[in-house]
Amino acid sequence: MEITEHQIKLVQSTWEKVVPKSFEISQKFYGKLFEKYPNYKQMFKTDMREQGKKLMQMIGTTVLGLTNIGRVTPTLKESGIRHVGYGVTDDDYNKLKPILFWSFKDSLPDVFTDEVIDAWNITYDIISNIMIEGTKKEESIFMRVLKKTKFW
């Protein structure tokens, strides 16, 4: 999946508007996520305020790295591997995307136009595909440990 320079600029410029509202957005995201998928709540063992900060930090790091995705690829793959340990499946990424975009658009309706959502859609797919790719590496020591310890 390819992303254009214009789309990268759209995502990065809208991210600047997300940052001041990141707490609100993360709370909306997790609230809607647990409303729609109550079973996901068991995956989270930490304080949800902290979890929201982690989510926004990871998105921010990736958004800033879009111009050189290779630089953030190892971090994303590691994150994908960790998420398997939390019980996240490949299919879960598709369930999360509309909820994340809803939380963006609900908090910043004038910013998240159709064109912006399209750019974010490509960005999300790039991120999730890299995370999923990290879980497919058979040589991953962490993945072998997960399988042996029944976390899989």
N, C-alpha and C positions, 0 to 999 in steps of 0.2 A: 504494500500500500504506500503510495507516494503522497507527500504533502508539499504544497507549493510554498514559495517564500511569502507570498501574500497571505496564505492561510496561517503560516507560522506567526507572522506579524499580528494577524487578527487574534490568535490565541494568546500571544504574549501581551498585547495591549489590553485585552479584556481581563487577563489574569491580574494586571495591575489594579483593576477595579474590584476584583474578587477579594484581594488580600485584606483590605480594611473590613470586609464583611465575612471573613473566613470563619469566625466562630459561629456566627448566625447560620451561614451556609452549611457548615458541618453538622450543626444541631438539627437543621431541617432534614439534611440527608439521612442521618441515622434515625431520626424520628420516623420518617417515611419508610425507610428500609425495614425497621422493626414492625411498623404497622402492616406493611405488605407481606413481609416474610418473618414472622415472629420467631421462627426456629433459628434465625441467624444470631439472635441475641446471645445464645449460648457460646458463640465463637469468641466473644469479647470478654476477657477477664480483667481488663484494666478500666480505669476511670474513663468515661466516655468523653470528657473534656480533653483529656490527654490523647485519646484515640483520634479525636477531631483534629487536634494539632498535628499529629503524625500524618494523617491523611492529607491535610493541606500542605505540609512541608514536602511530602513526596510528590504531590502534583506540581508544586512550585518548582522543585528541583528539576523535574522532567520538562516542564514548560520552558524553563530557562535554557535547558539543554537541547531543545528541539533543533537548533541550528547545527548541532554536532551530536546527533543521537548516539553515536558510537561511544561517546564519553559517559553517558548515563546507562547504557545497555547493561553493563555488569551489575550495577546497582538494581536495576529493574529485574534482571534474572534472579538475583539473590532474593529480592522481595517476593517474586513468584514462588520460589522454593519455600520460603517461610510461610507463605499463605497456604500452601498445601498442608503444612503442619497444623494450621488453624482449622482445616476442614474445607477450604475453598476448592471448588472444582472449576474446570474450564467453563462450564455452563454458567457459573455464578457471575462471571464478568459481564455477560449479556444482560443479566437481571439488574445489575447495579447501574449500568450506563443511563437508562432513562431516569432513574431516581436522582443521580448526580446532576444531570442536565436540568431536571425539574427544579432542583434546589438552587442552581445557578439562576435560572430564568425567573423563579419566584422572588428571589432576592434582588435581582437586577434586570427587571423586564425590558427596560429601554436599551440595555447593552446587549442582551442575548437575542439578537435577531436570527432569522433563519440562516443567513450567511455565516454568522458567527457559530451557530450550533453545528452547521456542516463542517466547519474547520475543527471544532472541538470533537466532533464525531470521528474524524480521521485521526486526530491526536489520541483519543481514547483507544481506538482500535490498534494503533501502533504500540501504545503502552501495554495494553492487555496482551497483545500477540507476543511481545518480547517477554513479558512475565510468564506466559504459558510456555513459551519456548524454553525458558530456563528450567521448567519442571520436566521437560522431555529429555534432558541430557542424562543418558544412562551412566556416564562416568561421574556424575555428581555424587560425591561421598555423602552429602547430607541427604540426598534422596534415598540412597541405599540404607542409611540409618533409619530414616522414616519408615521405610517398608519393613525393616526388620523389627522395629519397635511397635508396629501396628498403629502408627499415627496416620497411615495412609488411608 
